[in-house]
């Protein structure tokens, strides 16, 4: 007779942040549960996803309890900062600059993800989870209330003879874009209406924007006390694209380009890396920061956004990028990770508790699964339409981007951040995911402003006024804050929007009503 298989309450695919945080929180919620984390890498490599925003920062600090690690091993983030030029070679000091004049009243971080992933996986192991590193899940026979999972240890193909099969009540997918479960169940769908691509790398030897010699050489003006340009997520923007510059605690600097393929094509005809190098060398500001720096690594994705058709079923759940990805602009990926992990752990923890008390309540579980899927699958298209569709047509205009940034950030604080800080359990509710009037109102408000600014961008492109303040304009506005502290930021954004709308009315008297049904054709370089 064959020996009985080793049994777990949950097997987690992937030991980086999504998988390890799910394992950690489940172990805290159900200390008696047997949890196995399967991670292919013996040591985590560098990866993108370095910047947090306020919701994910709260998740890391107050839910995962990583305050000591974040303070000792990571860098604080000094908000968002935007830079613009007019398509001509310009010095840094000539560019327009948009940013808050002070820091927000809640913390955010610039993350070295490999360090963070190691810290969270170590915390999961300390909480009682079994961790198998250098191992890979190679097979899954879905079942309920028990699935069979095959795991290959060592080289990952089982040829070394270290292959085993275990059973589990739950399989939690934290494998990122590998999307182990969603691909096997054929749940993934590309989001074709938002064709954005990315290329990025880490650079050694990049300039420090706060260094006295660099400031003197570039002629950058001083900014508010306590605010450091280097520690911000610096955005360099153009029509159809934006680039990030993020400092890391090991001294490297992450630089990436994200572009809408219908609006912008990176320069050159070589490999993606050669085109990336050509791009940064040609961009005002970026070229000065990276003058003399060396590219340490490089990666690229041809298409970024996708979503799974379901987030969970009996015996399985998707977290983080294993479920969906939208766009790195505003760093929503870690917010989604936090919400999908938190909600999945609540669902699985309740089922394990019910099972321990007498076998489980399947009717209750099916009800919870339906609500879980409904919330997340409502959130994704609303987040897409409310924030991203049409956004890349704004990015080459300093005024439009400043307006969008102020309104988006203030509404984010009003609708999401404040709720999470006051009611941590609201992390289980994905953005715009609830079926209630408040969620509907928030989504429609954000979508209204996004659509209006897109129309103004097309009007400006058609009438030759696009980017009219892209040189020498410095807008240091209010910083966001919890509750009513974000009202000044919202008011400043709406005031700028009204001025933009007034400008459209004036120019219509001169230019009439141009066709705004389609964006301007793609540009290169």
N, C-alpha and C positions, 0 to 999 in steps of 0.2 A: 504494500500500500504506500502511496505517496504521502509525504509528511504534510501536515496542514500548513497553509500559507500564512506568512506573517501578516497580521491585520493592523490597519491604522484607521483612525477616525478621519484623518485628512492627509492627503499627499499633495504637496505644493510643487508645481513645476516652475523652477527658476528661483534662485536665491538672492537676486538683486532686490532693489527697493520694493517693488510691487509684491513679489512673493514673500520676502522676508518680513515685511511689515504685516502682511496678512497672517503669517504664521505666528508672529510675535503677539499680535492682538488676540488671536484665537487662543493661544496658550494662556494669556492672562485671563481671558473670559472663561475658559474651560481648562483649569490646571490639570484635570484628570485625563484630558484627551491625549491620544497618541498622534503626534504630528511629525511627518517626515518631509524635509525640504530637500529637493534634488537639484543640484546646481552643477552645470557642466564645467565651469571654470574653477581651477584651483586658486586663481587670484583674479579679481575683477579688472578688466581693462578699462581704459578711459572711454567715456561715452558722453554724448550730448545730454542736455537736460539740466544744465548747471544753475539756472536762475529759478528761485522760487518767487511766487507772489504770496499775498498775505494768507490765503486760505491754506495752501500747502505748508507755509512756514508754521502756522498754528498746529497743523497735523504733526509736523516733525517735532516741534517743541513740546506741546502740551498733551498730545495724544500718545505719541511714541516715547515721549520723555527723553529727548536727546539734547537737552539744553547744554550739558557739559561738552558733548562732542561738537555741537555747532559753535560754541564759543571758543573752543580750543583748536579745532581742526578746520573750520570753514571761515569764510569772510562775510562780514555784513554787506548787505546790498543797499546802496544809496539811491534807490528809486530808478526811474527811467529817464533817459536823456536822449534828445533827438538832434541830428545834425543834417543840414541841407546845403546844397550848392546849385548852381545853374547849368551844370553840364560842361563847364569850362574848367581848366586847371586853376585851382584856387588854393590860397594858403588857409590854414586852419582858422585863423582869426577873422577871415572874410566870411566864413560860413555863418548861416543862421543857426541859432541854438534855442531849443525849447526844453524846459525842465521845471520842476517845482523849486521854489526858492528855499525850502526847508525839507527836513526829513519827515516822513510819515510817523504817526505815533505808535505804530506796531512794527515789529521787526520783520525783515526778509533777509535772504541769504544768497550769496554766490557759492555754488557747491562744486567741490571736486567729487563727482559722483562715485568714483571708485572707492574713495575713503568712506563716503556715506554708506554705500552698499555693504562694505565690510563691517561697519559699526552696527548696522541694523541686523545683519545676519548673525553677528556675534551675540547681540541682545536676544535674538530668537533662540539660539542655542542655550544661552544662560537661563532663559525662561523654561527650558525643558524640551525644546524641539530637537529631534534627531536631524542632523545635517549630513548629507552625503555629497561631498564635493568631488569633482572629476567624474561625475556620474550624469547619466542622461536617460530621460524617460523615452523609451523606444516603442512602447506599445500600450494601448489602452483598450480594454474590452468593457464598454460601457454597460452598466447594469444598475439596478436599484433593488435593495438597499446596499448593494455591494458591487464594486467594479474591480477588475483585475488590471494591475499596472505592471508593466515590464520595465526593468531598470538595468541598463548596462553600465558597469563600473569600469574605470580605467580609460581606454582609448575611445570609448563611446560606441563601439560597434559590436561589443560582446565577444569578439574573437579571442580575448584573453581568458575566457571562461568565467569571468566574474559577472554573470547575469543572474538576476533574481526576479521573481514575480511576487508581488504583494497584493493584498486586497485593501480596499478603502471605501468608506462611506462617501467621502467627498474628494474630488479632484479639483484643486484650485490652480488656475492658470495664471502665473505671473511671469510668463516667458517673453514678454515684450512683443516686438514685431514678428518674432517667430510664430506667435499665436498657435501654440501646439493644439489646443482644443478646437478653436474656431476654424482652423484650416482642415482638420480632420472631419469636422461636421459640416464643412463647406458653408460657413456662416458669413465669411468676410466679403464685403463689397466695397470696391473703390468709390470714392466720392468724386465723380468725374466733373461735377459742376464747379469744383474748386481745384483746378490743376496747378498746384504749387509744388515746386521742387526745391531741394536744398543741397548745398555743399559746404563743408566746414573743415576746420582743423585747429590744432593747438600750435601756438607760436612761442618760441623762446626768445627772449631779448626784446620784447615789445616795449615801447616807450610808456612811461608813467605820466598820465595827463596832469598829475599834481606836482610832478618834479619841477623844482624852481628853474632849472636850466631849460627844460622843455617848454615851460610856460613863457619864459623870456624869449626863447627862439621863435615860438609860434605867435606870440603876441596875444594869447588868450586873456580875456579880462578876468578879474577875480569874481568869485561867487560867494554865496552866503556862508557864514561861520558854521563849521561842523559838517558841511557838505563837501564831498570829494567826488570829482568827476570820474576818477579811475574806478571807484567802487560802484558806480552806477552801471546798469546795463545800457551801454551807449549804442544807439541806433543811428546808422547812416542810411539815408533814405533817398529813393528816386522813384520815378514813375514805374510801377509794376514790380518793385523790389525793395527790400531792406536788408541791412547787414547788422549783425550784432557784434559787440566787443565786450567780453566778460572776463574779468580777472579771476584767477584761481589761486588757492592758497599755496600751491607748490611753486608759484612764481610764473607759471605759464599763462598765456592769454588765449581764450577761446574766441575764434572769429568765424562767423558763418554768413553765408548769403542765402536768402530765401527769395524766390522769384516766382511770379505768375507766368506760366509758360506762354499764355496768349498775349501777354503784354511786354515781356522783356526776355531777351536772349543774352546770356553772358558773352563777353567778347572772345574772339579767337576761334580756331578750328581744330585745336588739339584735343588732348585728353581732358577729362573734367578737372584734374589737378592743374594742368597748364592753363585752363580757362579761369580757374579760381585765382591762380597767381596773377594772371593778367588783369582780372577784375580789381583785386586789392591794390595793385600797382597804379591803376588809373584813377582811383577814387580820391578826391580831396579829403583830407583828414585821415582816412585809413592808410594812405601811402606814407604819411608822416609818422603815424603810430608804429607802423611795421617796417620803417626804414632800417635796414640792417638786421631785422629779426629773421629767425630760421623756422621754417615750417617743420614741426616735429611729427605730425601725423595728418591724415586726410581721409575723408569719407564723403559719400554723396548718396542721395536718394532721388530717383527720377520723379517719383510721385509720393506725396506725403499722406493725404487724408484717406481714411477708410473707416468702416464701422461694421461690427458683427450684427447679424440679424436678431440675436438674442444674447443676453448677458449671463443667464444662468438657467439651469434646468435641474431636475432631480439628480443630485449627485455630482454636479459640476458648476463652477462659477468662474467668470473671467474678471481679471483686475487690470487696471492700467492700460498700457499699450496692447496687451493681449486682447482687449475688447474693442478699442477704437483709438484713433488719433485725428486731430483736427488741423492744427497749425501752430507753430512755435511762437507766433506773435502774441504778446502778453503772457507767454509761458503758462498756458492752461493745462499742459499735460500732467504736471504734478498735482494740480487741483483735481483733475479727473481721477488720477491714481488714488488720491486721498479719499475721495468720495466713493469710488468703486470698491476699494478695500474695506472702508468702514461699513458700507452697506452690506457687502458680502459676508463680513465677519458677524454682523448682527443676525443675518439670515441663517448662516451655518451654525452659529452658537445656539440659537433658539432651537434648531432641529436636533442638535446633539443633546441638549438638555432634555427635550421631549423623548428622544430615543432612550436616554438613560433612565427615564422615569417609567418606561413601559412600552417601548417600541416605536414611538413617534406618532405624530398626528399628520397623516398625509394630506388630508383636506386642507388643514391649516398651512402646510408647506406649499401646496399648489397655489393657494391664495397669495402667499408671500412672494412666490416666484413670479406670478403674474404681475403683481404690483411692482416688483423690482425691475422686471423687463420693461414694463410700461413707462416707469419714470426715466430710465436711462435712454430708452429709444425715443422718448419725447424730447429729452434734453439735447441730444446730438443735433438734429436738424434745426432746432430753435437757436442753439448756440451758433451754428453755422450761418443761418440767415440773419441773426441779430447782430453779429459782430464781424463776420469775415467776407461774405459775398459782396463784392464791389469794393472792399477796403483797399486793395492794392492800386486802385485808380487814384486814391487820395495821396499816396505816400510820397509823391514827388513835389508836393506843395506844402510849405511850412505852415501856413495858416490853417489849411484843412486838417492836417495831421495834429496840430496843436489843439484844435477844437475837438476833434475826435478823441484824442487822448484824455482831455479834461472830462468830457461827458462820460466816456466809457469807464474811466477809473472811478469817478464819483458814483456812478450807478452801481458799479461792482461793489464799492464799499457799502452803499446803502442797502443793496439787495442781498449780498452774500456774506461779505467779511463781517459786518456788524452782527449778523445773525449767528455766525459760527462762534464768534467770541462770546456772545451772550448765552447761546444755547448750543453747546458742542454736539448734541445729538442731531442737529440739523446737517451735520456732515453726511448723514445717510441720504440726504435729498440732493440729487444732482441739479446743477444749475438749470433753471427753467423747467425742471422735470415734473413738478407737481401739477396736478390737474385742479387748479383753483384760480380764482380771479387775480390774486396777487402775482402769481407766477405768469399768468397770461398778460397782465398789465406790464410787468417788468420786461418781458420779451418784446412786446409790441412797441414799447417806448424806445428800447435800444435799437430795434429794427427800423423804426421811423427815422431816427437821427442818422443811422448808417445809410439808409436809402437817400435821404435828403442830401447828405454830404457827397454821396456818389454822383447825384445829379449835378450838384454845383461843380464837382471836379470835371465832369464831361462838358459842362457849359464853359468853364474856364479854358479847357483844352481847345474847344471849338472857337473861342473868341480871343485867344492869344494872351490871356491874363493868368494862366496857370503858373504857379511858382513865382509870383511877382515879389514876394518877400523872402526869397531864398538866399539872399545875401545881406549880411549885416543886421539882421533882425534878431533880437534877443528877447524872448518871452519867458520870464521867470514867474510862474503863477503860484497860486496856493497849493499846499500839499494836502493830500487826502487824510481823513481821520475817521474814527468810529462814530457812527450815528450822525448827528447834525454837524459834526466837525468837517464833514465833506461838503456841506452846503456851499461855502465860498468857492470851492473848486467847480461844483456844478453850475453855479451862477456865472462864473467866469467863462465856462465853456458855452453856455447858452447865449451869453452876451456876444461872444465872438461869432457864434452861429448866426445870430440876428444881423450882425454887421455883414457877414458873408451873403446872406439872403438879400440885404439891401443893395449890395454891390451887383448882384445878379439883376435886380430890377432896373438899376441905372444902365447897365450895359445892354439890356434888352432894347432900350430905346435907340441904341446905336446899331446893334447887330441883329435885331429881330429874334426869332426863335429858331436856333439851329437844331438839326436832328440829333437828339441825345439818346437814341434807342440802342446804340452800340458803342463800346469803348473804342478808342483810337487803336489802330493796328499796332502790332508788335514792333518793339524797337530793339536795337542791338547795342551792347556796350555802353 
